């Protein structure tokens, strides 16, 4: 696997990729530990969403999303 990864990524890229995967996996585990379901917290926010997804959130919230 390491050889295949090196065929596509440099060493610094692999370190960054591994770090990001660890960050996301840890965050997901923490959310699971807290028993938070998808969309239960800050479901009305649009931060980090594409313009299309933000528009859908705003439409569901009656236009009040930030």
HUJO-V912205 format. One record per helix or strand of 3 or more residues. SS is the DSSP state (H for helix, E for strand). FROM is the first residue (numbers start at 0). TO is the last residue. If there is no record, write none. Layout:
# HUJO-V912205
ss=SS from=FROM to=TO
ss=SS from=FROM to=TO
This chain:
# HUJO-V912205
ss=H from=1 to=5
ss=H from=10 to=33
ss=H from=50 to=59
